[in-house]
Amino acid sequence: MPSDLEFDVALSFAGEEREYVEQVARILEDAGVRVFYDSYYEAEMWGKNLLGHFDEVYRKQARFCVMFISASYKRKLWTNHERESAQAKAFQQHQEYILPVRFDDTEIPGVLPTVKYIDARVTTPSELAALILEKLGQPSADEPPAPQGSRRPKLTPRAFNPYEEAVRFMDVLDAGLRRRAAPLAGDGIQLTVFERSGRRSFRFLRQGETLYSVDVWMGDLSSDKSISFLSSIGEFRPFASGSNAVGEVVWSKEHSQPVLKLMDFSLLDMMSSGQQEYIFDDFINELWNRICDALEQQDD
């Protein structure tokens, strides 16, 4: 990579897709990629003229720009500013610079439909990160470099903090359920989220009636970094207690990222024995399927 470039890759996305993009950013960072992801540079950007700063990043300081295309991306002012800066650089150089990733089929000015893209609807964050690493000419996080005939162990990063990751999981879950619930507003389904006694509570309602309830909180009798779940069709019974799933965020050597290791009693109704590991987005999809089943059962 040219020495005058600060970043291997700059990520351009709308806030609605942050849940997905943050997983990609973390995998890339763990693999040693110099990645521009806005949350990593909040202190550095504090007080700066962001119009000029983002133009510098997306037009001058990155080898590639990964553009996460969606209806939200097209609608927002900041993402359009990033796009215009990235397209200015793409016009000036004679090789690919913008790498499109699509969440939907929204048409973006200047991004031709003939340009090859990656479909985020069928590509996991870890799979996308592996493709970006391949584009950069770097080995994937699952296959770190090693001299011929030797082995390099897959180790948990020193910076891995299960408490911080448990808090991050709850935030990712919150954002993921809100994003999935938003299109149901036209059908009269509302998602209300509130904090109560240390629990994050999710309630799905229609015409004032609670159709499905989920509470999530940190800590149980075995560990204060564990994550407990309690769900119910309709409202919780008075003084409802206990949990129907308990998990913990651990580092997955298979996926090279944090995952939720879950003991499921009746939250997902997967009828599985023992503990299962879920990439965050996979778990949210499984929980969302369960919520949809409950909403369909109560549809008049």
WODA-V978131 format. One record per residue. N is the residue number from 1. SS is DSSP state (2 for helix, 1 for strand, 0 for the rest). BURIAL is + if it has 24 or more other C-alpha atoms within 12 Angstrom, else -. Layout:
n=N ss=SS burial=BURIAL
n=N ss=SS burial=BURIAL
This chain:
n=1 ss=0 burial=-
n=2 ss=0 burial=-
n=3 ss=0 burial=-
n=4 ss=0 burial=-
n=5 ss=0 burial=-
n=6 ss=0 burial=-
n=7 ss=1 burial=+
n=8 ss=1 burial=+
n=9 ss=1 burial=+
n=10 ss=1 burial=+
n=11 ss=1 burial=+
n=12 ss=1 burial=+
n=13 ss=0 burial=+
n=14 ss=0 burial=+
n=15 ss=2 burial=+
n=16 ss=2 burial=+
n=17 ss=2 burial=+
n=18 ss=2 burial=+
n=19 ss=2 burial=+
n=20 ss=2 burial=+
n=21 ss=2 burial=+
n=22 ss=2 burial=+
n=23 ss=2 burial=+
n=24 ss=2 burial=+
n=25 ss=2 burial=+
n=26 ss=2 burial=+
n=27 ss=2 burial=+
n=28 ss=2 burial=+
n=29 ss=2 burial=+
n=30 ss=2 burial=+
n=31 ss=0 burial=+
n=32 ss=0 burial=-
n=33 ss=0 burial=+
n=34 ss=0 burial=+
n=35 ss=1 burial=+
n=36 ss=1 burial=+
n=37 ss=0 burial=+
n=38 ss=2 burial=+
n=39 ss=2 burial=-
n=40 ss=2 burial=-
n=41 ss=2 burial=-
n=42 ss=2 burial=-
n=43 ss=2 burial=-
n=44 ss=2 burial=-
n=45 ss=2 burial=-
n=46 ss=0 burial=-
n=47 ss=0 burial=-
n=48 ss=0 burial=-
n=49 ss=0 burial=-
n=50 ss=2 burial=-
n=51 ss=2 burial=-
n=52 ss=2 burial=-
n=53 ss=2 burial=+
n=54 ss=2 burial=+
n=55 ss=2 burial=+
n=56 ss=2 burial=+
n=57 ss=2 burial=+
n=58 ss=2 burial=+
n=59 ss=2 burial=+
n=60 ss=2 burial=+
n=61 ss=0 burial=+
n=62 ss=1 burial=+
n=63 ss=1 burial=+
n=64 ss=1 burial=+
n=65 ss=1 burial=+
n=66 ss=1 burial=+
n=67 ss=1 burial=+
n=68 ss=1 burial=+
n=69 ss=1 burial=+
n=70 ss=0 burial=+
n=71 ss=2 burial=-
n=72 ss=2 burial=+
n=73 ss=2 burial=+
n=74 ss=2 burial=+
n=75 ss=2 burial=-
n=76 ss=0 burial=-
n=77 ss=2 burial=-
n=78 ss=2 burial=+
n=79 ss=2 burial=+
n=80 ss=2 burial=+
n=81 ss=2 burial=+
n=82 ss=2 burial=+
n=83 ss=2 burial=+
n=84 ss=2 burial=+
n=85 ss=2 burial=+
n=86 ss=2 burial=+
n=87 ss=2 burial=+
n=88 ss=2 burial=-
n=89 ss=2 burial=+
n=90 ss=2 burial=+
n=91 ss=2 burial=-
n=92 ss=2 burial=-
n=93 ss=0 burial=-
n=94 ss=0 burial=-
n=95 ss=0 burial=-
n=96 ss=0 burial=-
n=97 ss=0 burial=+
n=98 ss=1 burial=+
n=99 ss=1 burial=+
n=100 ss=1 burial=+
n=101 ss=1 burial=+
n=102 ss=1 burial=+
n=103 ss=0 burial=+
n=104 ss=0 burial=-
n=105 ss=0 burial=-
n=106 ss=0 burial=-
n=107 ss=0 burial=-
n=108 ss=0 burial=+
n=109 ss=0 burial=-
n=110 ss=0 burial=-
n=111 ss=0 burial=+
n=112 ss=0 burial=-
n=113 ss=0 burial=-
n=114 ss=0 burial=-
n=115 ss=0 burial=-
n=116 ss=0 burial=-
n=117 ss=0 burial=+
n=118 ss=1 burial=+
n=119 ss=1 burial=-
n=120 ss=0 burial=+
n=121 ss=0 burial=-
n=122 ss=0 burial=-
n=123 ss=0 burial=-
n=124 ss=0 burial=+
n=125 ss=2 burial=+
n=126 ss=2 burial=+
n=127 ss=2 burial=+
n=128 ss=2 burial=+
n=129 ss=2 burial=+
n=130 ss=2 burial=+
n=131 ss=2 burial=+
n=132 ss=2 burial=+
n=133 ss=2 burial=+
n=134 ss=2 burial=-
n=135 ss=2 burial=-
n=136 ss=0 burial=+
n=137 ss=0 burial=-
n=138 ss=0 burial=-
n=139 ss=0 burial=-
n=140 ss=0 burial=+
n=141 ss=0 burial=+
n=142 ss=0 burial=+
n=143 ss=0 burial=-
n=144 ss=0 burial=-
n=145 ss=0 burial=-
n=146 ss=0 burial=-
n=147 ss=0 burial=-
n=148 ss=0 burial=-
n=149 ss=0 burial=-
n=150 ss=0 burial=-
n=151 ss=0 burial=-
n=152 ss=0 burial=-
n=153 ss=0 burial=-
n=154 ss=0 burial=-
n=155 ss=0 burial=-
n=156 ss=0 burial=-
n=157 ss=0 burial=-
n=158 ss=0 burial=-
n=159 ss=0 burial=-
n=160 ss=0 burial=-
n=161 ss=0 burial=-
n=162 ss=2 burial=+
n=163 ss=2 burial=-
n=164 ss=2 burial=-
n=165 ss=2 burial=+
n=166 ss=2 burial=+
n=167 ss=2 burial=+
n=168 ss=2 burial=+
n=169 ss=2 burial=+
n=170 ss=2 burial=+
n=171 ss=2 burial=+
n=172 ss=2 burial=+
n=173 ss=2 burial=+
n=174 ss=2 burial=+
n=175 ss=2 burial=+
n=176 ss=2 burial=+
n=177 ss=2 burial=+
n=178 ss=2 burial=+
n=179 ss=2 burial=+
n=180 ss=2 burial=+
n=181 ss=2 burial=+
n=182 ss=2 burial=-
n=183 ss=2 burial=-
n=184 ss=2 burial=-
n=185 ss=2 burial=-
n=186 ss=2 burial=-
n=187 ss=2 burial=-
n=188 ss=0 burial=-
n=189 ss=1 burial=+
n=190 ss=1 burial=+
n=191 ss=1 burial=+
n=192 ss=1 burial=+
n=193 ss=1 burial=+
n=194 ss=1 burial=-
n=195 ss=1 burial=-
n=196 ss=1 burial=-
n=197 ss=0 burial=-
n=198 ss=0 burial=-
n=199 ss=1 burial=-
n=200 ss=1 burial=+
n=201 ss=1 burial=+
n=202 ss=1 burial=+
n=203 ss=1 burial=+
n=204 ss=1 burial=+
n=205 ss=1 burial=+
n=206 ss=1 burial=-
n=207 ss=0 burial=-
n=208 ss=0 burial=-
n=209 ss=1 burial=-
n=210 ss=1 burial=+
n=211 ss=1 burial=+
n=212 ss=1 burial=+
n=213 ss=1 burial=+
n=214 ss=1 burial=+
n=215 ss=1 burial=+
n=216 ss=1 burial=+
n=217 ss=1 burial=+
n=218 ss=1 burial=+
n=219 ss=0 burial=-
n=220 ss=0 burial=-
n=221 ss=0 burial=-
n=222 ss=0 burial=-
n=223 ss=0 burial=-
n=224 ss=0 burial=-
n=225 ss=0 burial=+
n=226 ss=0 burial=+
n=227 ss=1 burial=+
n=228 ss=1 burial=+
n=229 ss=1 burial=+
n=230 ss=1 burial=+
n=231 ss=1 burial=+
n=232 ss=1 burial=+
n=233 ss=1 burial=+
n=234 ss=0 burial=-
n=235 ss=0 burial=-
n=236 ss=0 burial=-
n=237 ss=0 burial=-
n=238 ss=0 burial=-
n=239 ss=0 burial=-
n=240 ss=0 burial=-
n=241 ss=0 burial=-
n=242 ss=0 burial=-
n=243 ss=0 burial=+
n=244 ss=0 burial=+
n=245 ss=1 burial=+
n=246 ss=1 burial=+
n=247 ss=1 burial=+
n=248 ss=1 burial=+
n=249 ss=1 burial=+
n=250 ss=1 burial=+
n=251 ss=1 burial=+
n=252 ss=1 burial=+
n=253 ss=0 burial=-
n=254 ss=0 burial=-
n=255 ss=0 burial=+
n=256 ss=0 burial=+
n=257 ss=1 burial=+
n=258 ss=1 burial=+
n=259 ss=1 burial=+
n=260 ss=1 burial=+
n=261 ss=1 burial=+
n=262 ss=1 burial=+
n=263 ss=1 burial=+
n=264 ss=1 burial=+
n=265 ss=0 burial=+
n=266 ss=0 burial=-
n=267 ss=0 burial=+
n=268 ss=0 burial=+
n=269 ss=0 burial=-
n=270 ss=0 burial=-
n=271 ss=0 burial=-
n=272 ss=0 burial=-
n=273 ss=0 burial=-
n=274 ss=0 burial=-
n=275 ss=1 burial=-
n=276 ss=1 burial=+
n=277 ss=1 burial=+
n=278 ss=1 burial=+
n=279 ss=0 burial=+
n=280 ss=2 burial=+
n=281 ss=2 burial=+
n=282 ss=2 burial=+
n=283 ss=2 burial=+
n=284 ss=2 burial=+
n=285 ss=2 burial=-
n=286 ss=2 burial=-
n=287 ss=2 burial=+
n=288 ss=2 burial=+
n=289 ss=2 burial=-
n=290 ss=2 burial=+
n=291 ss=2 burial=+
n=292 ss=2 burial=+
n=293 ss=2 burial=-
n=294 ss=2 burial=+
n=295 ss=2 burial=+
n=296 ss=2 burial=-
n=297 ss=2 burial=-
n=298 ss=0 burial=-
n=299 ss=0 burial=-
n=300 ss=0 burial=-
